[in-house]
Amino acid sequence: MKLVLVRHVETFGNVEHRLNGHTESDYTPRGEAMKEILVEELIALDKKLSFDKIFASPTTRAYKIAQAVGAVTGKEIQVDHRLREFNFGIFEGKTRDECIEIFQSEWDQWMANYINYRVPQGQSQREYHDLCAEFLTELTEGETVLMVAHGGTIHGMLTNMLNLPLDCKWHFDIKLGSITMIDYNHGFGMLSHMTTPPYDELIPHPTPLTDAKKSAMRAAARAEAKTKAAHKKKK
């Protein structure tokens, strides 16, 4: 079996350094341009490998890429909720500083034991790892599978398929819009290819980020953080 693991392209959440797991986030203008390049790469790859199945996270930043590939190749997209990014629970949509300001205790517990600590209203890394393992057991031997998802999902797949400890995932730099290939047969995985299209070269004049939208997002987040922090102090 060959798995082609693809991470989505740049979103406003990425450039804002937000913990967007299940939280939706639109592509930046640069992300839109990256998406067009990535889709072309994947269509060309399908001509070489012929994907038997295409799976996608239901989160739109990943699903839209798979959908565009399916529209050209004529292949059905199978959405699987287990391919969503890690559920950050109470930290969803916030930056590191905002999390510390609002949820200092919970953040400290997570940092002290991020593998086993279940984020309130979210999950633990071990639970997430097990979901990835469950997904892998349902794939069919001998097929070539395209999976469009998230950095966390790809980390989870890699540690499972390469039989590595969970904390070894940090040894893999899964870049935005990257393509990772794994040969996986009878429970044995071999990393065969990791690449990222040359976005910087192919997007010579990137459209500046919409500063108005970026500022509005930051202002709203700061206001939310201050309100919640003040509310906690009153208790």
C-alpha positions in Angstrom: 0.0 0.0 0.0 1.2 3.5 -0.8 -0.1 6.5 1.2 0.3 10.0 -0.1 -0.2 12.3 2.8 -0.9 16.0 2.1 -1.1 18.9 4.4 -3.3 21.9 3.6 -2.0 25.2 2.5 -1.6 28.5 4.4 -4.6 29.9 6.3 -5.0 33.1 8.4 -4.9 30.8 11.5 -1.4 29.7 10.4 0.0 33.2 10.0 -1.7 34.3 13.3 -0.1 31.3 15.1 -3.5 30.1 16.4 -4.3 26.7 17.7 -6.9 25.9 15.0 -7.7 22.2 15.3 -11.3 21.8 14.6 -11.7 25.6 14.1 -12.3 26.7 10.5 -9.9 29.2 9.0 -9.8 30.7 5.5 -6.9 30.6 3.1 -4.7 33.7 3.0 -4.2 35.2 -0.5 -0.9 33.3 -0.6 -2.7 30.2 0.5 -5.1 30.5 -2.4 -2.2 30.6 -4.8 -0.5 27.7 -3.0 -3.7 25.7 -3.4 -3.7 26.0 -7.2 -0.1 24.8 -7.4 -0.7 21.9 -5.0 -3.8 20.7 -6.8 -1.8 20.7 -10.1 0.9 18.7 -8.4 -1.6 16.1 -7.1 -3.3 15.8 -10.4 0.0 15.1 -12.1 0.8 12.6 -9.3 -2.5 10.8 -9.9 -1.4 10.3 -13.5 1.7 8.5 -12.3 0.3 6.6 -9.4 -3.4 6.4 -10.1 -5.0 6.9 -6.7 -7.4 4.1 -5.8 -9.0 6.3 -3.1 -9.0 9.9 -1.9 -9.7 10.6 1.8 -10.0 14.0 3.3 -10.6 15.8 6.6 -14.0 17.5 6.7 -12.3 20.8 7.7 -12.6 23.0 4.6 -8.9 24.0 4.5 -8.1 20.4 3.7 -11.3 19.3 2.0 -11.2 22.0 -0.7 -7.9 20.6 -1.9 -9.2 17.1 -2.2 -12.4 18.3 -3.8 -10.4 20.1 -6.5 -8.4 17.0 -7.2 -11.5 14.9 -7.4 -13.2 17.3 -9.7 -10.5 16.8 -12.3 -9.7 13.1 -11.8 -13.3 12.1 -11.5 -12.6 10.3 -8.2 -15.0 10.4 -5.2 -13.8 12.1 -2.0 -14.3 10.0 1.2 -14.6 12.3 4.2 -13.4 10.9 7.5 -13.7 12.8 10.7 -10.8 10.9 12.2 -8.6 12.9 9.8 -9.4 16.2 11.5 -6.6 18.1 13.2 -6.0 17.6 17.0 -8.9 18.9 19.0 -7.4 21.7 21.2 -10.6 22.1 23.2 -10.6 25.2 25.4 -7.4 26.4 23.5 -9.1 26.4 20.1 -8.6 29.5 18.0 -6.3 31.1 20.5 -2.6 32.0 20.4 -0.2 30.7 23.0 -0.2 34.0 24.9 -4.0 34.1 24.9 -4.1 30.5 26.3 -1.7 31.3 29.0 -3.6 34.5 30.0 -7.0 32.8 30.1 -6.2 29.2 31.1 -2.8 29.3 32.9 -3.4 26.1 35.0 -4.7 24.0 32.1 -1.9 25.2 29.9 0.8 24.3 32.4 -0.7 20.8 32.9 -0.7 20.3 29.1 2.9 21.4 28.8 3.9 19.1 31.6 2.3 16.0 30.0 1.1 16.9 26.5 0.9 13.2 25.4 -1.5 12.0 28.1 -3.2 15.2 29.3 -6.7 15.5 27.9 -7.3 19.2 27.1 -10.7 20.2 28.6 -13.4 19.9 25.9 -10.7 18.4 23.6 -8.5 15.3 23.6 -5.1 14.0 24.5 -2.3 13.3 22.0 -2.5 9.6 22.9 -6.2 9.5 22.0 -5.5 11.3 18.8 -2.7 8.8 18.0 -5.1 6.0 18.5 -7.7 7.5 16.1 -5.0 7.6 13.4 -4.2 3.9 14.1 -7.8 3.0 13.8 -8.1 4.7 10.5 -5.0 2.8 9.2 -6.4 -0.6 10.1 -9.4 0.0 7.7 -7.3 0.7 4.6 -6.9 -2.0 1.9 -3.6 -3.7 1.2 -2.2 -3.0 -2.2 -4.0 0.3 -2.8 -2.6 3.7 -3.5 -4.3 6.2 -1.2 -4.3 10.0 -1.2 -5.1 11.6 2.1 -5.5 15.4 2.5 -5.5 16.6 6.0 -3.4 18.4 8.6 0.1 18.6 10.1 -1.1 16.8 13.3 -2.8 14.1 11.2 0.3 13.4 9.2 2.4 13.3 12.4 -0.1 10.7 13.8 0.1 8.6 10.7 3.9 8.7 10.5 4.4 7.6 14.1 1.9 4.8 13.7 3.2 3.5 10.4 6.9 3.8 11.3 6.3 2.3 14.7 7.8 5.3 16.6 7.1 6.8 20.0 4.6 9.6 20.0 7.1 12.3 20.8 9.2 11.4 17.8 6.7 13.2 15.6 8.7 16.4 16.2 11.5 15.0 14.1 9.3 15.5 11.0 8.8 19.0 9.6 5.5 18.8 7.9 5.3 22.0 5.9 2.2 23.7 4.7 1.2 22.3 1.3 3.7 19.4 1.6 3.5 15.9 0.2 4.7 12.9 2.2 4.7 9.3 0.8 4.8 6.1 2.8 5.0 2.5 1.6 3.0 0.6 4.2 2.7 -3.2 3.9 1.6 -5.7 6.6 2.1 -3.2 9.4 5.6 -2.2 8.2 6.1 1.4 7.1 8.9 2.9 5.0 9.2 6.7 4.4 9.9 7.0 0.7 9.4 10.6 -0.2 8.9 14.1 1.4 8.6 17.2 -0.8 7.2 20.6 -0.8 6.4 22.4 -4.1 8.6 25.5 -4.6 5.9 27.9 -3.6 8.3 30.8 -3.1 9.6 30.5 -6.6 6.2 29.9 -8.2 4.5 32.8 -6.3 7.0 35.6 -7.1 4.7 38.4 -6.1 2.7 37.2 -3.2 -0.4 39.3 -2.4 0.1 41.0 1.0 -2.0 39.7 3.8 -5.2 41.6 4.3 -4.0 43.7 7.2 -7.6 44.9 8.0 -8.8 41.4 8.5 -5.7 40.4 10.4 -6.0 43.3 12.7 -9.7 42.7 13.3 -9.0 39.0 14.2 -6.3 40.1 16.7 -8.4 42.8 18.3 -11.3 40.4 18.8 -9.0 37.8 20.3 -7.4 40.3 22.6 -10.9 41.5 23.7 -12.0 38.0 24.4 -8.8 37.2 26.4 -9.2 40.3 28.6 -12.9 39.6 29.2 -12.3 36.0 30.3 -9.3 36.9 32.4 -11.2 39.6 34.2 -14.1 37.2 34.7 -11.8 34.6 36.3 -10.3 37.2 38.6 -13.7 38.1 40.0 -14.5 34.5 41.0 
